[in-house]
Amino acid sequence: TANIAMKEAKTQREDIAIYSIDYSRQKEYESNIAWGAKLHDALRHGRIVPYYQPVVNNKTLQWEKFEALVRLVEHEGKVYSPFYFLDIAKQTKQYKALTRAVVEKTFETFSHRLEDFSINLSIDDILDTSTRNFLFDTIKRYNVGKRLVLEIVESEGIENFEEVTAFIDDAKALGCQIAIDDFGTGYSNFAYLLRLKADYIKIDGSMIENLATDNNSRLIVQAIVSFAKSIGLKTIAEFVKDEATFNEVVKLGIDYSQGYYFSPPLHEPLKTS
């Protein structure tokens, strides 16, 4: 707040400025406008691209799958994560175009490969008719349904289960599998897994990264893994950051790992182990 007040004093050429929340709002508006324009330009020039992070089999250590993660690349090559632009995309009505860009480029990449891969879908994506039709048409065009995992994020926000389960039924008819992302936080509960006919649970990274030091996180993860095994679901640990965390993940019997211990998201999905 001191920095904001100082900048305001310089802008107004005053010796003294008292911080006001209006200054923060103004900076937020300016930032939103700038990112909205940056996103529009990136979509127009094909600089919204997927990066790929491997999902590793904990028994064999093979890179069996890849998750596609959206990135914005500036003209000079600087790469931004969705932290900077995802909310702006929704506010400026560019979110649909963002989803389409990731779907098209990811499917094109894996149409020439053999690995399984996943993309993230929000509830907004699933409930939007045009996005849903585009997704299914693109799955058929590239013939990738049997290797595609659809990761549902924000699953605690589901209100219309009938529409979502109809989407899942249509996706499974094309050979797709379903993963519930960020499970174990917010309003995540086991009933969702049964109703959504999931194939994978992705255990939220906020618990995984503390496994080696926090017994409460370990107990929660242990319960999730036990439940998943009892109903035949595979488990994936997110945010596996180091060897100590990975060792705990293996001890708990989690099937797959994903995180910087193995690899950051990559511009191209490497064929390596």
C-alpha positions in Angstrom: 0.0 0.0 0.0 3.0 2.3 0.6 4.2 1.7 -2.9 0.8 2.4 -4.4 0.5 5.7 -2.4 4.0 6.7 -3.5 3.2 6.0 -7.2 0.0 8.0 -6.8 2.0 10.9 -5.3 4.4 10.9 -8.2 1.6 10.7 -10.7 -0.2 13.7 -9.2 3.1 15.5 -8.5 2.2 15.8 -4.8 4.7 15.7 -1.9 2.3 13.5 0.2 -0.4 11.0 -0.7 -2.6 9.0 1.7 -3.3 5.5 0.6 -6.8 4.8 -0.6 -8.4 1.5 -1.6 -9.5 3.3 -4.8 -5.8 3.4 -5.9 -5.7 -0.4 -5.7 -8.9 -0.7 -7.6 -7.6 1.5 -10.3 -4.4 -0.6 -10.6 -6.6 -3.7 -10.8 -8.7 -2.2 -13.6 -5.6 -1.2 -15.5 -4.1 -4.6 -15.1 -7.3 -6.3 -16.2 -7.5 -4.1 -19.3 -3.9 -4.9 -20.2 -4.3 -8.6 -19.7 -7.5 -8.7 -21.7 -5.8 -7.0 -24.6 -2.7 -9.3 -24.2 -5.0 -12.4 -24.2 -6.9 -11.2 -27.3 -3.6 -10.7 -29.2 -2.3 -14.1 -28.1 -5.5 -15.9 -29.3 -5.4 -14.0 -32.5 -1.8 -14.9 -33.3 -1.8 -18.5 -32.0 0.3 -17.8 -28.9 -2.1 -19.7 -26.5 -0.4 -23.1 -26.4 -0.5 -26.2 -24.3 2.5 -27.3 -22.2 2.7 -30.9 -21.2 3.5 -32.3 -17.7 4.2 -36.1 -17.4 2.2 -38.3 -15.2 4.5 -41.0 -13.9 3.6 -44.6 -13.0 4.9 -45.0 -9.4 5.8 -48.7 -9.9 7.6 -48.6 -13.2 8.6 -44.8 -13.2 7.6 -44.6 -16.8 6.1 -41.4 -18.1 2.7 -43.0 -19.1 0.5 -40.0 -19.6 0.7 -36.2 -20.1 -1.5 -33.4 -18.8 -2.0 -30.4 -21.1 -1.7 -27.1 -19.3 -2.6 -23.8 -20.9 0.1 -21.2 -21.3 0.3 -17.7 -22.9 3.5 -16.9 -24.8 4.4 -13.3 -25.4 6.0 -12.0 -28.6 9.4 -12.0 -27.0 9.0 -15.6 -25.8 8.1 -15.1 -22.1 5.6 -17.8 -20.9 2.8 -17.1 -18.5 0.7 -19.6 -16.5 -3.1 -19.3 -16.3 -2.7 -17.6 -12.9 -2.3 -14.4 -14.8 -5.1 -14.6 -17.4 -7.7 -17.3 -16.7 -10.0 -15.1 -14.6 -9.6 -12.3 -17.2 -10.5 -14.7 -19.9 -13.8 -15.3 -18.2 -14.4 -11.6 -17.5 -13.7 -10.6 -21.1 -15.7 -13.5 -22.7 -12.6 -15.0 -24.2 -12.7 -18.2 -22.1 -14.4 -20.3 -24.9 -11.7 -19.4 -27.3 -9.1 -20.3 -24.8 -10.6 -23.8 -24.3 -10.8 -24.4 -28.0 -7.2 -23.4 -28.6 -6.0 -25.9 -26.0 -8.2 -28.7 -27.3 -7.3 -28.2 -30.9 -3.5 -28.0 -30.4 -3.4 -30.8 -27.8 -5.4 -33.2 -29.9 -3.3 -32.4 -33.0 -0.2 -33.2 -31.0 -1.4 -36.5 -29.6 -3.0 -37.7 -32.9 0.6 -38.6 -33.9 1.5 -40.2 -30.5 0.6 -43.3 -28.5 0.4 -42.1 -24.9 -2.7 -41.3 -23.0 -3.2 -37.6 -22.2 -5.6 -35.3 -20.4 -7.1 -31.9 -20.6 -8.9 -29.8 -18.0 -12.5 -28.9 -18.3 -14.4 -26.6 -16.0 -18.1 -26.9 -15.2 -18.6 -23.9 -17.5 -17.0 -25.9 -20.4 -19.2 -28.9 -19.7 -22.5 -27.0 -19.5 -21.8 -24.8 -22.6 -23.5 -26.4 -25.6 -21.1 -25.0 -28.2 -18.0 -25.9 -26.3 -19.3 -29.4 -25.6 -20.2 -30.0 -29.3 -16.8 -28.6 -30.3 -15.0 -31.0 -27.9 -16.9 -34.1 -29.1 -16.5 -33.2 -32.8 -12.7 -32.7 -32.3 -12.4 -36.0 -30.4 -14.0 -37.7 -33.4 -11.9 -35.8 -36.0 -8.6 -36.7 -34.4 -9.8 -40.2 -33.2 -8.2 -39.7 -29.7 -11.1 -40.7 -27.5 -9.6 -44.0 -26.2 -6.5 -42.2 -25.0 -8.1 -39.1 -23.6 -8.7 -38.3 -19.9 -11.1 -35.4 -19.2 -10.2 -33.8 -15.9 -13.1 -32.1 -14.3 -12.1 -29.1 -12.1 -14.3 -27.1 -9.8 -16.3 -30.3 -9.2 -17.6 -28.9 -5.9 -19.5 -26.3 -8.0 -21.8 -28.8 -9.7 -25.4 -28.1 -9.3 -27.0 -29.7 -12.3 -25.8 -33.3 -11.9 -28.1 -34.6 -14.7 -26.5 -32.4 -17.3 -23.0 -33.2 -16.1 -23.6 -37.0 -16.0 -25.1 -36.8 -19.5 -21.9 -35.2 -20.7 -19.8 -37.9 -19.0 -22.0 -40.7 -20.6 -21.4 -39.1 -24.0 -17.7 -38.8 -23.3 -17.4 -42.4 -22.2 -19.2 -43.5 -25.3 -16.3 -42.0 -27.3 -13.8 -44.0 -25.2 -12.8 -41.2 -22.8 -12.0 -41.6 -19.1 -12.9 -39.1 -16.3 -10.6 -37.7 -13.6 -11.8 -35.6 -10.7 -9.1 -32.9 -10.2 -8.0 -31.3 -6.9 -9.8 -33.9 -4.8 -9.6 -33.5 -1.1 -10.1 -29.7 -0.7 -13.1 -27.4 -0.6 -16.4 -29.4 -0.8 -14.9 -32.5 -2.3 -16.7 -35.6 -1.1 -16.8 -39.3 -1.9 -20.4 -39.2 -3.1 -19.3 -37.1 -6.1 -16.9 -39.8 -7.2 -19.8 -42.3 -7.4 -22.2 -40.0 -9.1 -19.6 -38.7 -11.7 -18.4 -42.2 -12.6 -14.8 -41.2 -12.3 -11.8 -43.4 -13.4 -9.1 -41.3 -11.6 -8.8 -39.2 -8.5 -6.2 -36.4 -8.6 -5.3 -35.7 -5.0 -4.9 -32.0 -4.4 -1.3 -30.8 -4.3 -1.9 -28.8 -1.1 -2.0 -32.1 0.8 0.6 -34.0 -1.2 3.3 -31.4 -0.8 2.9 -31.6 3.0 2.9 -35.4 3.3 6.4 -35.7 4.7 5.8 -33.2 7.5 2.1 -33.0 8.3 0.4 -36.0 9.8 -3.2 -34.6 9.2 -2.5 -34.4 5.4 -1.2 -38.0 5.5 -4.3 -39.2 7.3 -6.6 -37.5 4.8 -4.7 -38.8 1.8 -4.6 -42.3 3.3 -8.5 -42.2 3.6 -8.8 -41.0 0.0 -6.5 -43.8 -1.3 -8.3 -46.4 0.7 -11.7 -45.4 -0.6 -10.4 -45.2 -4.2 -9.0 -48.7 -4.0 -12.2 -50.1 -2.6 -14.2 -48.9 -5.7 -11.5 -49.5 -8.2 -10.3 -46.0 -9.0 -6.7 -45.0 -9.8 -5.1 -42.3 -7.8 -2.7 -39.5 -9.0 -0.7 -37.3 -6.6 -0.2 -33.7 -7.7 2.7 -31.4 -6.7 5.2 -34.2 -6.0 8.1 -31.8 -5.5 11.0 -33.9 -4.1 12.2 -37.4 -3.2 10.9 -37.3 0.4 7.3 -36.5 -0.9 7.6 -39.2 -3.6 8.6 -41.8 -1.0 5.5 -41.0 1.1 3.3 -41.1 -2.0 4.7 -44.6 -2.8 4.2 -45.8 0.8 0.5 -44.8 0.7 0.0 -46.9 -2.5 -0.9 -44.0 -4.8 -0.7 -45.2 -8.5 0.7 -42.1 -10.3 2.7 -39.0 -9.5 2.9 -35.6 -11.2 5.2 -32.7 -10.2 8.5 -30.9 -10.6 10.4 -33.8 -9.0 10.0 -35.5 -12.3 9.5 -32.6 -14.7 8.1 -29.2 -15.1 5.5 -28.7 -17.9 7.2 -29.0 -21.2 6.6 -27.3 -24.6 6.7 -30.8 -26.2 5.8 -34.1 -24.5 9.1 -36.0 -24.5 9.4 -39.7 -25.2 11.4 -40.5 -22.1 11.2 -42.2 -18.7 
